[in-house]
Amino acid sequence: MPKIVFSGIQPTGSLHIGNYFGALKNWLEFQKQGDLCYFCVVDLHAITIDYDPKQFQDKILDTIATYIACGINPEKSIIFIQSKIKEHSELAWLLNSITPVSELERMTQYKDKKIQHAKNINAGLLDYPVLMAADVLLYNTNTIPVGYDQKQHVELARTIANKFNAKFGQTFTIPEHFIPEVGAKIMSLLEPTKKMSKSHNPKSYISLSDSKQDIEKKIMSAVTDSDNKIFFDPEKKPAISNLLSIYHLATGWTLQQIQDKYKDSTSYAQFKKDLANELVKLLKPIQDKKQELLKDKTKLLEILQASTNKAQEQAKKTMEKVKQKMGLI
């Protein structure tokens, strides 16, 4: 049976290979399978941390262009901007009325963000998971592709949906998370025990927009170890194992094939050069397509309009049902 899939990425910073391998590449698989896919730029989530309003619209459009350049097809999938559908905010408020604050306070990401953004601990940071629940429940989603760091939020969305159904009658589909077997967690090039992140040092990640020279420089300076042995062991060799995972995802080669190729190497230099070349080869067509799309931002928004209309239609239906169940007029 076709699935209903919802996922989104915040328009903050530059999308990187962790986003591509962990999210966008999996979105393409759902699209190929003929599932009903909603892929959103979650701009309302992004404003819970400090941002520059003057650059924000460009970042939103940049993210949309990246989706399409990576192969997300507006004629096959529904691509839209979260804030363009007012029902996301509306449903989040209604779900707040049945969500215990204690559930929100125990969220690991909230605890982490309180430390990272100590000068801006706003209600949005706390309420982030309720908005995420609204995002997915609006569209009768049954599959949510996420990384490990979002699994707890999906569990809360399930809890909220079950609680609403029990209190007001069957309304929401109970969503399931989907975490890919490979690529769900690409690690930092500088700190291989930490997940690759847009908010960290730019040298720690490969942006989808990085030039050939930047990719080569970042890969060649990526942290490794001193024994120069190339084999996969995340516990003993987290750095080289991370690079092997990236190589595997960029080429489709198995980890064993890659290890066999470099089994006689006495240094990491050739392995790193080859990895950089593979990433350049992978990203060049994406970069070219993205630049073409961004030449005419008005046309880019027009491409989105049909998708936005479809999302709006479904969101409106869900909200009418929710309001009726809750006794609202």
Backbone torsions as a table, in degrees:
resi	resn	phi	psi	omega
1	MET	NA	136.2	176.2
2	PRO	-59.9	143.8	178.7
3	LYS	-93.8	160.3	166.7
4	ILE	-106.3	118.2	-171.1
5	VAL	-114.8	135.1	173.3
6	PHE	-131.0	135.4	172.4
7	SER	-157.3	161.2	-179.3
8	GLY	-158.2	160.8	178.4
9	ILE	-130.9	142.0	178.3
10	GLN	-75.2	141.7	178.2
11	PRO	-84.6	56.1	179.5
12	THR	-119.9	130.9	179.9
13	GLY	66.8	-168.8	-180.0
14	SER	-95.9	133.5	173.7
15	LEU	-63.6	141.3	-174.9
16	HIS	-124.2	-179.0	-175.7
17	ILE	-65.5	-24.2	174.1
18	GLY	-63.7	-42.1	176.0
19	ASN	-64.5	-39.1	-178.1
20	TYR	-67.8	-52.7	-177.3
21	PHE	-72.1	-34.9	-175.9
22	GLY	-85.4	-23.2	-176.4
23	ALA	-127.7	-68.5	-170.1
24	LEU	-57.9	-40.2	-179.5
25	LYS	-64.4	-36.5	177.3
26	ASN	-72.4	-34.2	175.6
27	TRP	-57.9	-41.1	-179.3
28	LEU	-60.4	-37.1	179.7
29	GLU	-65.8	-42.6	176.9
30	PHE	-62.3	-40.8	179.4
31	GLN	-62.4	-43.0	180.0
32	LYS	-63.3	-33.2	-178.7
33	GLN	-73.9	-9.5	-179.8
34	GLY	84.6	16.6	177.3
35	ASP	-71.4	156.7	175.5
36	LEU	-82.1	108.1	-170.6
37	CYS	-112.4	129.1	172.3
38	TYR	-111.1	113.9	179.5
39	PHE	-117.6	117.2	-166.7
40	CYS	-117.2	147.3	166.4
41	VAL	-93.5	110.4	-170.4
42	VAL	-88.3	74.6	-176.7
43	ASP	-71.3	-28.2	179.0
44	LEU	-68.5	-31.7	174.4
45	HIS	-67.6	-36.1	-173.9
46	ALA	-68.0	-25.3	-176.6
47	ILE	-81.7	3.7	176.9
48	THR	-78.8	-9.5	173.7
49	ILE	-120.8	166.6	-178.1
50	ASP	-60.0	136.0	-179.8
51	TYR	-151.2	165.3	179.9
52	ASP	-101.1	107.9	-178.8
53	PRO	-57.6	-29.5	-177.6
54	LYS	-68.0	-26.6	-178.6
55	GLN	-103.5	-6.8	-168.8
56	PHE	-66.0	-42.1	-179.6
57	GLN	-61.9	-40.1	178.0
58	ASP	-63.6	-37.8	179.8
59	LYS	-67.7	-38.0	178.3
60	ILE	-62.8	-48.0	-179.6
61	LEU	-66.9	-34.4	177.4
62	ASP	-61.7	-40.5	-179.6
63	THR	-68.2	-42.1	176.8
64	ILE	-60.0	-46.4	179.9
65	ALA	-61.3	-36.5	178.8
66	THR	-65.5	-43.4	176.8
67	TYR	-52.4	-52.8	-174.5
68	ILE	-67.6	-39.9	179.8
69	ALA	-63.9	-29.9	179.0
70	CYS	-79.8	-7.9	175.7
71	GLY	116.9	-1.5	176.1
72	ILE	-71.2	119.6	-171.4
73	ASN	-101.2	117.6	-179.3
74	PRO	-61.6	-15.9	177.6
75	GLU	-86.2	-14.2	-179.9
76	LYS	-113.1	-30.6	179.8
77	SER	-121.6	158.0	179.5
78	ILE	-96.6	111.6	-177.6
79	ILE	-112.2	128.4	-178.1
80	PHE	-156.9	169.9	179.4
81	ILE	-100.4	127.2	-173.4
82	GLN	-51.8	-47.5	-174.6
83	SER	-69.5	-12.6	178.1
84	LYS	-76.8	-14.4	179.5
85	ILE	-112.0	101.4	-172.4
86	LYS	-64.2	-20.7	-178.5
87	GLU	-64.6	-22.2	176.9
88	HIS	-61.7	-49.2	179.3
89	SER	-68.2	-39.2	-177.6
90	GLU	-64.5	-47.1	-179.9
91	LEU	-66.8	-36.6	178.4
92	ALA	-58.2	-41.8	179.7
93	TRP	-63.8	-42.9	-179.9
94	LEU	-66.0	-39.0	178.7
95	LEU	-68.7	-26.7	176.0
96	ASN	-57.3	-30.5	-175.1
97	SER	-71.1	-13.1	178.3
98	ILE	-120.5	7.2	-177.5
99	THR	-101.7	115.8	178.6
100	PRO	-65.4	136.7	178.0
101	VAL	-59.6	-34.4	-179.3
102	SER	-59.7	-33.9	177.8
103	GLU	-65.8	-38.9	-179.1
104	LEU	-71.6	-37.2	-176.9
105	GLU	-69.5	-20.0	-179.2
106	ARG	-91.3	-1.8	179.4
107	MET	-65.0	127.7	-177.5
108	THR	-60.6	-41.5	-178.7
109	GLN	-64.9	-35.1	177.6
110	TYR	-64.3	-43.2	178.4
111	LYS	-61.9	-41.6	178.9
112	ASP	-66.1	-43.0	-177.5
113	LYS	-70.1	-29.0	175.1
114	LYS	-60.8	-34.7	178.2
115	ILE	-77.2	-45.6	-177.6
116	GLN	-66.0	-34.6	-175.8
117	HIS	-122.1	53.2	-174.1
118	ALA	-59.2	-26.3	-179.0
119	LYS	-89.0	-1.1	-177.7
120	ASN	-144.4	58.0	178.1
121	ILE	-86.9	88.6	-174.6
122	ASN	-100.1	168.8	-179.1
123	ALA	-61.9	-29.5	179.4
124	GLY	-62.6	-36.2	177.8
125	LEU	-61.3	-41.2	179.7
126	LEU	-70.6	-39.3	-172.3
127	ASP	-87.9	-3.1	-178.3
128	TYR	-46.1	-46.9	-176.9
129	PRO	-67.2	-26.1	178.6
130	VAL	-71.8	-39.8	175.5
131	LEU	-64.5	-38.7	177.2
132	MET	-63.4	-39.7	176.5
133	ALA	-61.4	-43.4	178.3
134	ALA	-61.4	-41.0	179.4
135	ASP	-52.4	-49.2	-172.9
136	VAL	-83.1	-33.9	-176.4
137	LEU	-73.4	-25.4	178.8
138	LEU	-58.5	-30.2	-169.7
139	TYR	-111.2	19.2	-178.8
140	ASN	55.3	34.7	-176.7
141	THR	-61.9	135.1	171.4
142	ASN	-115.7	-7.9	179.0
143	THR	-136.6	125.5	179.2
144	ILE	-121.9	105.7	175.6
145	PRO	-71.8	120.5	-178.1
146	VAL	-141.4	165.5	169.8
147	GLY	-88.0	173.8	-178.8
148	TYR	-58.9	-33.1	-175.3
149	ASP	-70.1	-15.4	179.8
150	GLN	-103.4	-2.2	-176.9
151	LYS	-58.5	-40.4	-179.1
152	GLN	-63.2	-36.7	178.7
153	HIS	-67.0	-36.6	177.4
154	VAL	-65.5	-39.4	178.0
155	GLU	-61.9	-38.9	177.6
156	LEU	-67.0	-39.7	177.3
157	ALA	-59.6	-39.5	177.5
158	ARG	-64.6	-42.0	179.5
159	THR	-62.4	-44.8	-180.0
160	ILE	-63.8	-43.9	-179.4
161	ALA	-62.6	-44.2	179.0
162	ASN	-63.7	-40.4	-179.8
163	LYS	-65.6	-42.3	178.2
164	PHE	-62.5	-46.9	-179.2
165	ASN	-60.4	-39.6	-179.1
166	ALA	-68.3	-35.2	-175.5
167	LYS	-83.9	-39.5	-172.1
168	PHE	-115.4	-3.6	-177.1
169	GLY	104.7	158.1	-175.8
170	GLN	-55.6	118.7	-176.8
171	THR	-135.1	-50.7	-172.0
172	PHE	-104.3	143.1	167.5
173	THR	-71.7	139.4	179.0
174	ILE	-87.6	113.4	-174.5
175	PRO	-78.1	155.6	174.7
176	GLU	-118.0	144.8	176.4
177	HIS	-82.3	152.4	172.3
178	PHE	-125.0	117.4	177.2
179	ILE	-116.0	119.0	-177.8
180	PRO	-63.3	148.6	179.7
181	GLU	-65.6	-35.1	-179.1
182	VAL	-126.6	135.1	174.7
183	GLY	96.9	-2.7	-177.6
184	ALA	-66.8	-24.0	-176.3
185	LYS	-143.8	91.6	173.8
186	ILE	-87.2	133.3	-172.7
187	MET	-95.4	163.9	179.0
188	SER	-62.1	143.4	177.2
189	LEU	-72.6	-21.5	-178.5
190	LEU	-100.3	-31.8	179.6
191	GLU	-131.0	84.5	-170.9
192	PRO	-67.2	-0.1	173.1
193	THR	-95.8	-1.0	178.7
194	LYS	-117.1	146.6	-179.0
195	LYS	-67.5	142.2	175.3
196	MET	-60.1	131.5	-174.7
197	SER	-142.1	141.9	176.7
198	LYS	-64.7	-23.3	-175.1
199	SER	-87.8	-2.0	-178.7
200	HIS	-95.5	-176.4	177.9
201	ASN	-52.8	126.7	-179.5
202	PRO	-55.7	-23.0	178.1
203	LYS	-72.9	-11.9	-175.9
204	SER	-89.4	-5.7	-179.4
205	TYR	-141.4	157.0	173.2
206	ILE	-98.8	110.0	177.3
207	SER	-72.6	148.6	176.2
208	LEU	-65.6	-12.8	179.9
209	SER	-103.2	1.4	-176.5
210	ASP	-63.8	142.9	176.8
211	SER	-73.9	167.0	176.9
212	LYS	-55.4	-43.9	-178.6
213	GLN	-65.2	-40.7	180.0
214	ASP	-66.3	-41.6	179.6
215	ILE	-62.2	-47.4	-179.8
216	GLU	-60.6	-44.1	-178.4
217	LYS	-64.3	-43.6	-178.1
218	LYS	-67.9	-41.3	-179.5
219	ILE	-69.1	-41.8	-178.7
220	MET	-66.3	-27.4	179.9
221	SER	-97.6	4.3	179.0
222	ALA	-62.1	141.7	179.6
223	VAL	-62.1	137.0	172.0
224	THR	-132.0	-132.9	174.0
225	ASP	-147.5	-172.8	-170.4
226	SER	-97.2	-6.6	-173.6
227	ASP	-90.9	-8.9	175.2
228	ASN	60.6	20.3	177.5
229	LYS	-96.3	131.6	-176.6
230	ILE	-104.7	97.9	174.7
231	PHE	-151.8	157.9	-173.1
232	PHE	-91.4	114.9	176.1
233	ASP	-157.6	89.2	-174.5
234	PRO	-56.8	-28.2	-179.4
235	GLU	-79.2	-47.2	-177.1
236	LYS	-84.9	-31.8	-177.1
237	LYS	-133.4	67.6	-175.9
238	PRO	-62.2	-35.2	-176.0
239	ALA	-69.2	-53.3	-178.5
240	ILE	-69.0	-30.5	177.4
241	SER	-65.7	-37.0	176.7
242	ASN	-64.0	-43.6	178.9
243	LEU	-66.0	-37.0	176.2
244	LEU	-63.5	-40.3	177.9
245	SER	-62.2	-43.0	179.0
246	ILE	-63.3	-43.5	178.4
247	TYR	-59.1	-47.0	178.9
248	HIS	-58.4	-45.8	-177.2
249	LEU	-70.6	-32.8	-178.5
250	ALA	-75.9	-27.9	-172.6
251	THR	-113.5	-25.7	-173.4
252	GLY	86.8	-4.2	174.8
253	TRP	-66.1	148.4	174.1
254	THR	-74.9	159.8	177.4
255	LEU	-59.4	-37.6	-179.7
256	GLN	-66.0	-41.4	178.3
257	GLN	-61.1	-40.7	179.6
258	ILE	-67.5	-44.8	179.2
259	GLN	-61.9	-39.7	178.7
260	ASP	-64.0	-38.5	-178.9
261	LYS	-61.6	-35.4	-174.7
262	TYR	-110.4	20.1	-175.3
263	LYS	-64.9	-24.8	-179.3
264	ASP	-98.6	3.9	-178.2
265	SER	-67.1	142.2	177.6
266	THR	-107.1	1.9	175.5
267	SER	-153.0	171.9	179.8
268	TYR	-90.8	-3.8	-170.3
269	ALA	-59.2	-52.1	-177.1
270	GLN	-66.4	-40.6	177.1
271	PHE	-57.3	-45.6	-179.9
272	LYS	-66.5	-40.7	178.8
273	LYS	-61.4	-44.7	-179.5
274	ASP	-65.4	-40.4	178.6
275	LEU	-62.3	-44.2	178.5
276	ALA	-59.7	-42.8	179.7
277	ASN	-62.8	-40.0	179.6
278	GLU	-65.4	-38.1	179.0
279	LEU	-69.5	-39.8	176.6
280	VAL	-60.2	-45.6	-179.8
281	LYS	-61.5	-39.3	-179.6
282	LEU	-69.5	-42.2	-170.3
283	LEU	-86.7	-22.4	-175.3
284	LYS	-56.9	-49.9	179.4
285	PRO	-64.7	-32.7	176.8
286	ILE	-65.1	-44.3	-179.9
287	GLN	-64.0	-41.8	180.0
288	ASP	-63.9	-44.2	180.0
289	LYS	-65.5	-40.5	-179.9
290	LYS	-62.9	-44.6	179.7
291	GLN	-63.2	-36.4	177.3
292	GLU	-63.4	-43.4	-179.6
293	LEU	-65.6	-38.4	-175.9
294	LEU	-77.5	-7.2	177.6
295	LYS	-68.0	-26.7	-179.6
296	ASP	-133.5	88.7	-175.7
297	LYS	-70.2	-29.2	177.3
298	THR	-64.2	-43.6	178.5
299	LYS	-65.0	-36.7	179.3
300	LEU	-61.0	-43.1	178.1
301	LEU	-67.2	-34.3	177.6
302	GLU	-65.0	-37.6	177.7
303	ILE	-59.5	-36.7	-177.3
304	LEU	-75.2	-20.4	-169.0
305	GLN	-59.7	-42.8	-179.5
306	ALA	-62.9	-40.9	177.6
307	SER	-64.2	-42.9	-179.4
308	THR	-61.1	-40.4	178.6
309	ASN	-61.7	-40.5	179.1
310	LYS	-65.6	-43.5	179.1
311	ALA	-64.0	-41.6	-179.5
312	GLN	-61.8	-40.7	-179.2
313	GLU	-61.8	-45.8	-179.6
314	GLN	-69.9	-41.1	180.0
315	ALA	-61.2	-39.7	179.8
316	LYS	-64.4	-42.4	178.9
317	LYS	-60.5	-44.6	-179.2
318	THR	-63.8	-42.6	-178.0
319	MET	-66.2	-37.1	177.3
320	GLU	-62.0	-41.5	179.1
321	LYS	-65.8	-44.4	-179.5
322	VAL	-62.3	-46.7	-178.9
323	LYS	-62.4	-40.9	178.5
324	GLN	-62.5	-44.0	-179.5
325	LYS	-64.8	-32.9	-176.9
326	MET	-87.4	-2.8	178.5
327	GLY	83.7	18.0	178.3
328	LEU	-89.3	155.9	179.4
329	ILE	-97.9	NA	NA
